[in-house]
């Protein structure tokens, strides 16, 4: 506790503090790895109660964070990511309830078989150990990451952004209260108690073996830095350049509903659509209504020559636009020659995150779902469903776009590895 307070005052050696936090987290991870499901669930239930009861304090802390970034000229999309409302706080608590109710992945036997010599081999899920989560403006990540790691038997070190420092601290206090009530080590969920940016660099070193995996949640520059500098494995996506393709058989009303939601529900989240692709076969009927709808909803549209002809308010798209994650009420749009052209565009410009097709043609939908190489691919649904809560995971620790171990929303199950248990009756190898 003394070290933490000194770190906030800026008078302690940060390296000593961070290594102390990692050692405590490592000890907590050993305890969590063998903690019974009932004990972890008691902690989760207590955390849910604490979040609901602590909503006024969380919102007050968040209001201070929001006022500070607004005074510093933050964009509206950034402010939206940072802002907590009563509904969002209760949504965090709802997510904890879902995680409480899902099956405990730790100890689950995923496969079992017997060898000719009579030995039985089991593959069983085990925790990863200590997870470091580095995130920026969204304070709900503190709750999501904390409870998912707890359920999966991992300790977690949370390093929130300086912009959400007060909000994260208020949320963390509720999580620690839950750990305390269940008799679990408080270091199981650790919040780095300083805004010092050097803490990120120290986490990336792995803290002398104290960290097993790093999860970055933030903008392109943060994720790129983590992937470039981390000395331990990383679950990451660099950016969410997501597409919605409106095929020739798409129903206009459905296309309008999906596209508007995919872009404008929350433009700043990683599941927001950034590029709209429209089949040339329906450009005459679908293009103008879709473009007008987006612009009238407050979205800037940047389009190719055909899209510009649909509405004088459309701005010309540059080559850079096709590769941009706007995280704002801006969308690029172009007309393509059918599904193959749409697939080619996504191959050239996508980020393997989330892409959707709107079509009534099952064969075309199947082709799109099979050939788009993204973590999440949707048919007749909004890209904003790229969310662990919407997958039934309760929450997510991030969206992984790599191809090893975890892909898509990283929930409790994805935060485990496995080991082999072998049961013998005295067998020796000849």
Secondary structure, DSSP 8 states (H G I E B T S, - for coil): -HHHHHHHHT-S-HHHHHHHHHHHHHHHHHHHHT--HHHHHHHHHHHHHHHHHTHHHHHHHHHHHHHHHHHTT--HHHHHHH---HHHHHHHHHHHHHHHHS---TT-EEEEEE-TTS-EEEEEEEE--EEEEEE-S-THHHHHHHHHHHHTT-EEEEE--GGGHHHHHHHHHHHHHHHHHHT--GGGEEE-----THHHHHHHTTTTTT-SEEEEES-HHHHHHHHHH-SSEEE--S---EEEEE-TT--HHHHHHHHHHHHHSSTTSTTSEEEEEEEGGGIIIIIHHHHHHHHHTT-EEEE-HHHHHH-TT-EE--GGGGG----SSEEEEEEESHHHHHHHHHHHH--SSEEEEE-S-HHHHHHHHHH--SSEEEESS-GGG-STTTTTSSS-S-EE-SSSS--EE--TGGGEEEEEEEE-SS----
